Amino acid sequence: MIRITGGRVYDPANGINGEVRDLCMDGGSFVESVEGGRTIDATGMIVFPGGVDVHTHVAGGAINFARAMTPEDHRRTQAFIRTKTRRSGLGGMAPTTFATGYLYAGMGWTTVNEAAVPVLSARHTHEELADIPIVDKTTLTLMANNEIMLDQLENGEYERAKQVVAWYIWAAKSYGIKAVNPGGVAAWKWGKDAKQLTSPIEGYSKLTPGTIVTQLAQICEDLGLPHPIHLHCNNLGAPGNISTTIDTLKHLEGRRAHIAHCQYHAYGGDDWDTMCSETAQLADYFNAHPGITTDAGAVLFGDTVTITADGPWQHLLYKLTGRKWGNLDVENETSCGIVPYTYRPSNLVNAVQWASGLELLLLIQDPWQVFLSTDHPNGGCFWRYPEIIKLLMCADFRQECLKQLPDKIKGKIRLAEIDREYTLYEIATSMSAGPARALGMPKKGNLGIGSDADVVIYEEDEDVERMFGHPRYVLKGGEVVIEDGEIRETPEGREFLIKPACDPGIDDFMRPLFEECYTMSFENYPVELERIEHAEFADCLGSTRS
Amino acid sequence: MGGKVSCTLGEVKQRADFIVYWGGNPAECHPRHFTKYTLMQKSKFLPRGRKDRTMVLVDIRETKSAKASDIFLQVRPGKDFELITILRALIKDQNVSDEAIADTGLTREVLDDLVQRMKSAKFGCMFFGMGLSMTRGKHMNSAALLTLAAEMNAFTKFVAMPMRGHGNVTGADVMMRWQTGYPFGITFNRGYPRYNPGEFSTVDVLVRGDCDAAFIIGADPGGTMPQPAIDHLKRIPTIVLDPHVTHTSKLARVHITTAPQGIAAPGTAYRMDEVPLPLKPPLKSPYPTDEYVVRRINEAIMAKPFWLPDGSQPQMLTAQV
């Protein structure tokens, strides 16, 4: 039982904007009142719902591949020292599992969405997630290049495709669907890509990326997934890709959708020399279509490691940079690529990327639509979010930062003309309430009675970056986990998953197809429910769980 | 140089029309590899199975695997790195001297033919074994081959994969990476993980006599490590968890017999391509599992006071020294 008194509360889910209120919690949830227990005096402090990361890569084969490829970074980064109750670990570009939990909680984030899981290695992802303490987790299954599913769409078997998707979600014990470069990764299996939404994909006669986008979005609707299709569009990172992105959005035609890391999809120009920001066009689309959400995928200057299921893009990045390249194609399902990368302010392309991420956050008017993310670790590491918050809240600071960009940037970006500054209420929306709503998690990012008691309390500070980087208290499930900059408790987090309704005959349909292209036995493929630590079921929309 | 361009074995089964085994003898060491993944399987892309695939074996001697190959290339011992480097040049149409080629024990005609076949493949895969990774040049050889595979992607789809063995060595590697950031050769002596193969690898720590106890699970260093390492294991309290009596268990102070993994103990094993497979034991064992024993030991340690006084260490170092 804990009572937080006297703090200025920012709770966008309930329209509370800086009112002084008391919060009471018991048994992991907010309650009307408590008798006894600890009282935290938050007078003069700022109270937010715990942060929710809608798009991050913290566990599984891809990030673990990145860890293997970057020992030089582990050696120079921050280190967590083992104590009687805490495990040791390393931070940096690709933090180890225990450190991931400590770092997220340490800056007040209490829920994370691991956005790209191949089903074949989902067992591994869940094992890693079990080793990430404190935060609650969800996972999304990679589906837009799954050949068994694509074959159904190619043959016009929509209903069957829907059943296949439902089967895979449950096999992976996941929370929703991620689509990465629809068709492009399947083409990458032959060393190709898919750049045109309306051209047939390599190896298919009529199936196009556009069809995959439309039908997979519809499948997510029909299955009633709490989080709609989570879409990484085609042509990521390429100059002039804005036309692909807008075209993709039009293919969604009024369906719900979440567009991942939109910064990487908002460029004009014809080549690297002429590349420029086209964020205004993309922001206009979002401003006119309140039903779709996105996360920024903002870029921060410095070292990082890029990891994505978008294999062909990573091959291009390897050729551009000449740095290490990791690639892992996963049978029937997807690919993944790893390339270490350094974003430099002196590099014109990087400068455009840096500005574009911020522009999208500032030009999309409704913070319920655009969320704080760096597509960790692609645009920058998640523990650098406080730097972005400062850039959003302080226009003067932005202008300062713009000065370090090369002169040639003029005319390529819009950032200098934007004077909007985020309010605390808007930050709370973009880092917590908004992503929680987009994920379909009503008890997250919400300080109302009955919601999960995940709270972050900041001591007001003129230096916004310091304030958001070092909360005074963080509470997870009603337990104080961070206090005065120290980790106090390290409870295990929960994992949310769904079980979409599925035709029982689908097993018999899947088995022969599975045996043709996979190399493990059909029975061993689905992750057993008992392997998920602290599993918690979420409901599909319009369904009642039995 | 650096990185790894790879795939899961199902991709090889489905697509690979060109397969190279380099410094490995799968016919005797991975006897199911040909039939399950690389040669005999038919797929929608390779409907005629073996007839649609070309297999090249590169080795210093004609092993039993040569019988299964279409092309056998006998490289002179210790010249693998040179041969790979020559291939990296040839695929890019760079000049290579006749002497350099002759030094590898092969001819220009053979290598030109190989390069032409590699480039005209739709999906090439190179598997490399300890004949490459553990002979002169060691990790440099592996890095060169991985780089060749990466560079081949400028022409066609190409991947490479080590032929790993020894039970669940990949699983240990995967798990250490997510918990510590490093695959092996890790020390925790400053309270956080540091990595330096050659310094912190088990054999080096033992030979230097740097550890004062050893805890060994599912391995038999007493049968494979150099004598100074074995001598040190005899000097210090060595504890072994193993289903069998082994060289190591005979020299150990304590041997706890445990249930064999996969036969009588459940768990997860990671295949050489890092695909996690569940182990479903068909038999029961009177012995406890490794996991149970380790948990019990851990609980006993947790009941003792921590080895450092509370607050004597910072929680985190912002930068390592």
Chai-1 contact restraints between the chains, C-beta under 6 A:
chainA,res_idxA,chainB,res_idxB,connection_type,confidence,min_distance_angstrom,max_distance_angstrom,comment,restraint_id
A,N64,B,R177,contact,1.0,0.0,6.0,A-B,restraint_1
A,N64,B,W178,contact,1.0,0.0,6.0,A-B,restraint_2
A,R67,B,R177,contact,1.0,0.0,6.0,A-B,restraint_3
A,R67,B,G181,contact,1.0,0.0,6.0,A-B,restraint_4
A,A68,B,R177,contact,1.0,0.0,6.0,A-B,restraint_5
A,P71,B,Y195,contact,1.0,0.0,6.0,A-B,restraint_6
A,H74,B,G181,contact,1.0,0.0,6.0,A-B,restraint_7
A,Q78,B,M316,contact,1.0,0.0,6.0,A-B,restraint_8
A,Q78,B,T318,contact,1.0,0.0,6.0,A-B,restraint_9
A,A79,B,Y192,contact,1.0,0.0,6.0,A-B,restraint_10
A,A79,B,L317,contact,1.0,0.0,6.0,A-B,restraint_11
A,A79,B,Q320,contact,1.0,0.0,6.0,A-B,restraint_12
A,F80,B,M316,contact,1.0,0.0,6.0,A-B,restraint_13
A,I81,B,G191,contact,1.0,0.0,6.0,A-B,restraint_14
A,I81,B,Y192,contact,1.0,0.0,6.0,A-B,restraint_15
A,I81,B,Q313,contact,1.0,0.0,6.0,A-B,restraint_16
A,R82,B,G191,contact,1.0,0.0,6.0,A-B,restraint_17
A,K84,B,F306,contact,1.0,0.0,6.0,A-B,restraint_18
A,S88,B,Y192,contact,1.0,0.0,6.0,A-B,restraint_19
A,L90,B,G181,contact,1.0,0.0,6.0,A-B,restraint_20
A,T96,B,Q179,contact,1.0,0.0,6.0,A-B,restraint_21
A,T96,B,T180,contact,1.0,0.0,6.0,A-B,restraint_22
A,T96,B,G181,contact,1.0,0.0,6.0,A-B,restraint_23
A,T97,B,W178,contact,1.0,0.0,6.0,A-B,restraint_24
A,L120,B,V275,contact,1.0,0.0,6.0,A-B,restraint_25
A,R123,B,P276,contact,1.0,0.0,6.0,A-B,restraint_26
A,H124,B,P276,contact,1.0,0.0,6.0,A-B,restraint_27
A,E128,B,W178,contact,1.0,0.0,6.0,A-B,restraint_28
A,W190,B,K157,contact,1.0,0.0,6.0,A-B,restraint_29
A,G191,B,T156,contact,1.0,0.0,6.0,A-B,restraint_30
A,G191,B,K157,contact,1.0,0.0,6.0,A-B,restraint_31
A,H315,B,N153,contact,1.0,0.0,6.0,A-B,restraint_32
A,K324,B,G2,contact,1.0,0.0,6.0,A-B,restraint_33
A,K324,B,G3,contact,1.0,0.0,6.0,A-B,restraint_34
A,W325,B,G3,contact,1.0,0.0,6.0,A-B,restraint_35
A,W325,B,A150,contact,1.0,0.0,6.0,A-B,restraint_36
A,G326,B,G3,contact,1.0,0.0,6.0,A-B,restraint_37
A,G326,B,K4,contact,1.0,0.0,6.0,A-B,restraint_38
A,N327,B,V5,contact,1.0,0.0,6.0,A-B,restraint_39
A,L328,B,S6,contact,1.0,0.0,6.0,A-B,restraint_40
A,D329,B,C7,contact,1.0,0.0,6.0,A-B,restraint_41
A,D329,B,E11,contact,1.0,0.0,6.0,A-B,restraint_42
A,V330,B,T8,contact,1.0,0.0,6.0,A-B,restraint_43
A,E331,B,T8,contact,1.0,0.0,6.0,A-B,restraint_44
A,E331,B,G10,contact,1.0,0.0,6.0,A-B,restraint_45
A,E331,B,E11,contact,1.0,0.0,6.0,A-B,restraint_46
A,C517,B,Q14,contact,1.0,0.0,6.0,A-B,restraint_47
A,Y518,B,G10,contact,1.0,0.0,6.0,A-B,restraint_48
A,T519,B,L9,contact,1.0,0.0,6.0,A-B,restraint_49
A,T519,B,G10,contact,1.0,0.0,6.0,A-B,restraint_50
A,T519,B,K13,contact,1.0,0.0,6.0,A-B,restraint_51
A,N524,B,P278,contact,1.0,0.0,6.0,A-B,restraint_52
